[in-house]
Amino acid sequence: MGKHGCEQATGRIMLGRPLPGTVRETQRVMHVFPEPAMYPGGIVAFCGAQFWTGDLEWCERPAGMPCVRCLAATPLPPQALP
């Protein structure tokens, strides 16, 4: 944990959301994953949601509704802490 109770990031993050048709449209929120997330099999988002990597649309920037639990659980970059 950082000095203000926030965990600091140690690497890069990746953004992804379920592909159309894999979940209801209202559940296609943007999740945050630790990098590297591009490996066969399952991956766990910072919110704890589990996905098969082939069922995700990987994004270069945020798009659509974010996963609020991922946002709250994603470690902050070191320069974001005072």
Long-range contacts (C-beta under 8 A, 24 or more apart in sequence): 2-76, 2-81, 3-81, 4-81, 4-82, 6-75, 6-76, 6-81, 7-75, 7-76, 8-75, 8-76, 8-77, 8-78, 8-81, 9-74, 9-75, 9-76, 9-77, 9-78, 10-75, 11-35, 13-74, 14-38, 14-58, 15-58, 15-59, 15-60, 15-61, 15-62, 16-45, 16-51, 16-56, 16-57, 16-58, 16-59, 17-56, 17-57, 17-59, 17-63, 17-64, 18-51, 18-55, 18-56, 18-57, 19-55, 19-56, 19-57, 22-55, 28-64, 28-65, 29-64, 29-65, 29-66, 29-67, 30-59, 30-62, 30-63, 30-64, 30-65, 30-66, 30-67, 30-70, 31-56, 31-67, 31-70, 32-67, 32-70, 32-71, 32-73, 32-74, 45-70, 46-70, 46-73, 46-74, 47-73, 48-73
